[in-house]
Amino acid sequence: MQHSVGPREFLSLLWSLLFGMSVPAAACPASCQCTERNGLSVVQCVSRNLERIPPDLPRDTAVLLLSSNQITHVPHHAFRDLRYLQELDLSSNAIESVDGGAFLGLSDSLLALDLSNNHIQAVPKEVFAQLHAKISLSNNPWHCECTLQEVLRELRLDPDTVNEVMCHSAVQEQYAGKPLIQVLDSGINFCNFHHKTTDVAMFVTMFGWFSMVIAYVIYYVRHNQEDARRHLEYLKSLPSSSQNSQSGKDLDTISTVL
């Protein structure tokens, strides 16, 4: 009976012939279950109470299922070595933050990314840069503002969940609780609000400094007037007649100042 050689066995045999050594099979993380599909690994880590992404994932992973865990953060280069990764499911975790370089290295392979049902309010502008995957961002407490609007321009949202990307909060309160796409389709530009807010803040700051300068000038003038008045009263109270001539000159001068 002829024995067929699988892709892994073939690569291992080829490596052994070329370099005289065997290649150990890719290890499966202890908290996950690994199976094979078309010669690549499917890594299933669903509902394993994981608090972080396993660091020892097989390099030939094509499907990585990490849903329903307690992951709170997706770090920079989290999947750097997974060049064959096609599907990544991070849904139903407790993710609050995603680093800007979290998905670097996946632009050529990734086809589907699920970040739905997490605690994400905002992401860096570059986080999905160059990804061609279909992305689900539904059921997160998004804060709708300029950066999020620019992020959406760079990605391909899952059309089945696009109306579930809701504004939990927004730079303008009247848009809270509404689907983000619906708000943007109505012609709203959150980046305009951002620029207006910046302009108002700058105006308030300049007005504050101007008010301080005016207050100082007024104080300075009033203080000098008070000194002049006190000096005038002092000169008037002088009894000596020998100083009358000089006092008259001083009175004329002070009267001119006042």
VMD Tcl script that draws the C-alpha trace (Angstrom):
set ca {
  {0.00 0.00 0.00}
  {1.46 3.35 -1.06}
  {1.84 5.93 1.69}
  {1.05 9.54 0.70}
  {3.31 12.25 2.03}
  {1.63 15.34 3.50}
  {2.96 18.88 3.05}
  {4.55 18.97 6.52}
  {6.22 15.61 6.07}
  {7.51 16.66 2.66}
  {8.99 19.90 4.02}
  {10.53 18.04 6.95}
  {12.04 15.42 4.60}
  {13.36 18.11 2.26}
  {14.93 20.04 5.13}
  {16.50 16.84 6.44}
  {18.00 16.00 3.05}
  {19.39 19.51 2.59}
  {20.71 20.17 6.08}
  {20.95 16.76 7.69}
  {18.52 17.50 10.50}
  {14.84 17.07 11.21}
  {12.34 19.86 11.70}
  {10.22 19.60 14.84}
  {6.48 19.89 14.30}
  {4.96 23.23 15.29}
  {3.83 23.05 18.89}
  {0.23 23.87 19.84}
  {-0.27 26.18 22.83}
  {-1.25 24.22 25.93}
  {-4.48 26.20 26.31}
  {-5.60 25.66 22.71}
  {-6.59 22.87 20.36}
  {-4.90 22.60 16.97}
  {-6.12 20.86 13.85}
  {-4.97 20.84 10.25}
  {-6.71 22.27 7.20}
  {-5.14 22.16 3.75}
  {-1.72 21.67 5.27}
  {-2.03 24.66 7.62}
  {-2.99 24.95 11.28}
  {-6.36 25.91 12.72}
  {-5.78 27.06 16.30}
  {-8.89 27.03 18.46}
  {-8.57 28.89 21.79}
  {-12.23 29.77 22.38}
  {-13.50 30.22 25.97}
  {-10.19 29.34 27.66}
  {-10.12 32.31 30.08}
  {-7.05 33.69 28.34}
  {-5.93 37.15 29.48}
  {-3.45 37.65 26.67}
  {-2.72 36.36 23.20}
  {-0.64 33.12 23.39}
  {2.96 33.86 22.39}
  {3.80 30.36 21.13}
  {1.42 30.03 18.18}
  {2.39 27.75 15.28}
  {3.91 29.75 12.45}
  {1.74 28.00 9.89}
  {-1.48 29.14 11.61}
  {-4.15 30.01 9.05}
  {-7.14 30.35 11.37}
  {-6.82 31.70 14.92}
  {-9.94 31.66 17.08}
  {-9.55 33.62 20.34}
  {-13.15 34.62 21.01}
  {-14.89 34.58 24.41}
  {-11.77 35.09 26.54}
  {-10.58 37.87 28.88}
  {-8.02 39.51 26.59}
  {-7.80 43.26 27.29}
  {-4.99 44.42 25.01}
  {-3.66 43.65 21.53}
  {0.04 44.60 21.58}
  {2.39 45.76 18.86}
  {3.47 42.95 16.48}
  {1.13 40.48 18.21}
  {0.93 38.32 15.06}
  {4.24 39.20 13.40}
  {5.33 35.62 12.68}
  {1.97 34.38 11.36}
  {2.55 34.98 7.65}
  {-0.19 32.55 6.60}
  {-2.92 33.87 8.91}
  {-6.18 34.30 7.01}
  {-8.83 34.49 9.72}
  {-8.47 36.13 13.14}
  {-11.35 36.12 15.63}
  {-10.91 38.32 18.72}
  {-14.61 38.87 19.35}
  {-16.33 38.78 22.75}
  {-13.26 39.59 24.82}
  {-12.58 42.57 27.09}
  {-10.28 44.41 24.68}
  {-9.91 48.09 25.56}
  {-6.80 49.03 23.62}
  {-5.17 48.03 20.33}
  {-1.63 49.20 19.53}
  {-1.01 50.93 16.21}
  {1.23 48.09 14.99}
  {-0.90 45.22 16.31}
  {-1.59 43.75 12.85}
  {1.72 44.49 11.13}
  {2.79 41.68 8.82}
  {-0.74 40.51 8.01}
  {-1.53 42.76 5.06}
  {-0.82 40.08 2.44}
  {-2.63 37.15 4.06}
  {-5.45 38.25 6.37}
  {-8.96 37.94 4.91}
  {-11.19 38.35 7.98}
  {-10.74 40.15 11.31}
  {-13.40 40.17 14.03}
  {-13.12 42.68 16.90}
  {-16.81 42.83 17.70}
  {-18.28 42.73 21.22}
  {-15.32 44.25 23.03}
  {-14.71 47.44 25.06}
  {-12.93 49.47 22.38}
  {-13.64 53.21 22.39}
  {-10.88 54.37 20.05}
  {-7.98 53.01 17.97}
  {-4.86 54.61 16.48}
  {-5.32 55.98 12.98}
  {-2.77 53.57 11.48}
  {-3.98 50.38 13.18}
  {-5.66 48.89 10.08}
  {-3.33 50.46 7.52}
  {-2.76 48.29 4.42}
  {-5.09 45.55 5.64}
  {-7.38 44.18 2.93}
  {-9.40 42.01 5.30}
  {-13.11 42.25 5.96}
  {-13.30 43.76 9.46}
  {-16.08 43.64 12.05}
  {-16.10 46.42 14.68}
  {-19.69 46.10 15.87}
  {-20.91 46.31 19.47}
  {-18.07 48.35 20.90}
  {-18.52 51.59 22.91}
  {-17.05 53.79 20.18}
  {-16.35 57.47 20.77}
  {-17.19 59.07 17.43}
  {-14.68 61.75 16.49}
  {-12.24 62.71 13.73}
  {-9.72 59.86 14.17}
  {-12.39 57.15 14.04}
  {-13.86 58.75 10.93}
  {-10.44 58.65 9.25}
  {-9.89 55.04 10.34}
  {-13.11 53.96 8.64}
  {-11.94 55.48 5.36}
  {-8.97 53.09 5.32}
  {-10.71 49.78 5.98}
  {-13.27 47.39 4.56}
  {-16.08 46.99 7.06}
  {-18.08 43.79 7.23}
  {-21.30 44.77 5.39}
  {-23.39 42.46 7.60}
  {-22.46 44.36 10.78}
  {-21.78 47.88 9.49}
  {-24.98 49.29 11.03}
  {-23.99 47.85 14.41}
  {-20.99 50.19 14.72}
  {-22.68 52.64 17.09}
  {-21.60 55.98 18.55}
  {-21.64 55.29 22.28}
  {-20.43 58.87 22.73}
  {-19.45 61.64 20.30}
  {-17.83 65.06 20.07}
  {-21.37 66.31 19.50}
  {-23.77 64.74 22.00}
  {-26.71 64.60 19.58}
  {-24.98 61.80 17.64}
  {-24.53 59.48 20.62}
  {-26.57 56.30 20.26}
  {-26.70 56.48 16.47}
  {-25.03 54.20 13.89}
  {-21.74 55.80 12.86}
  {-22.21 55.09 9.15}
  {-25.66 56.66 9.24}
  {-24.22 59.81 10.82}
  {-21.41 60.05 8.26}
  {-23.78 59.37 5.36}
  {-25.89 62.33 6.48}
  {-22.95 64.62 5.68}
  {-21.55 65.07 9.19}
  {-17.78 65.59 9.32}
  {-16.34 65.00 12.79}
  {-13.02 66.47 11.69}
  {-14.71 69.86 11.22}
  {-15.87 69.70 14.84}
  {-12.31 68.90 15.86}
  {-10.91 71.95 14.08}
  {-13.65 74.19 15.46}
  {-13.00 72.95 18.99}
  {-9.29 73.65 18.55}
  {-10.01 77.16 17.23}
  {-12.34 77.92 20.14}
  {-9.77 76.69 22.66}
  {-7.10 78.87 21.06}
  {-9.43 81.87 21.10}
  {-10.28 81.34 24.77}
  {-6.58 81.07 25.64}
  {-5.71 84.25 23.73}
  {-8.65 86.09 25.30}
  {-7.46 85.00 28.74}
  {-3.95 86.35 28.15}
  {-5.33 89.58 26.69}
  {-7.57 90.04 29.73}
  {-4.60 89.55 32.06}
  {-2.59 92.19 30.18}
  {-5.46 94.70 30.30}
  {-5.99 94.03 34.01}
  {-2.31 94.62 34.69}
  {-2.31 97.90 32.76}
  {-5.39 99.12 34.64}
  {-3.82 98.15 37.96}
  {-0.57 99.90 37.04}
  {-2.33 103.15 36.06}
  {-4.53 103.18 39.16}
  {-1.59 102.41 41.42}
  {0.38 105.35 39.99}
  {-2.62 107.63 40.36}
  {-2.97 106.70 44.00}
  {0.71 107.41 44.60}
  {0.36 110.77 42.88}
  {-2.69 111.68 44.96}
  {-0.93 110.76 48.19}
  {2.08 112.85 47.19}
  {-0.19 115.79 46.35}
  {-1.93 115.58 49.72}
  {1.43 115.40 51.42}
  {2.65 118.54 49.68}
  {-0.54 120.38 50.59}
  {-0.03 119.52 54.22}
  {3.48 121.05 54.35}
  {3.40 124.15 56.69}
  {6.73 125.70 55.66}
  {6.38 128.85 53.52}
  {9.92 128.40 52.25}
  {8.71 125.44 50.24}
  {5.73 127.18 48.70}
  {7.56 127.93 45.47}
  {8.76 124.34 45.03}
  {5.38 122.98 46.16}
  {3.64 125.06 43.56}
  {5.78 123.56 40.86}
  {5.17 120.04 42.16}
  {1.44 120.72 42.37}
  {1.38 121.89 38.78}
  {3.28 118.78 37.70}
  {1.10 116.36 39.63}
  {-2.07 118.07 38.48}
  {-0.91 117.63 34.92}
  {-0.32 113.88 35.55}
  {-3.75 113.45 37.10}
}
mol new
graphics top color blue
foreach p $ca { graphics top sphere $p radius 0.5 }
foreach p [lrange $ca 0 end-1] q [lrange $ca 1 end] { graphics top cylinder $p $q radius 0.2 }
display resetview
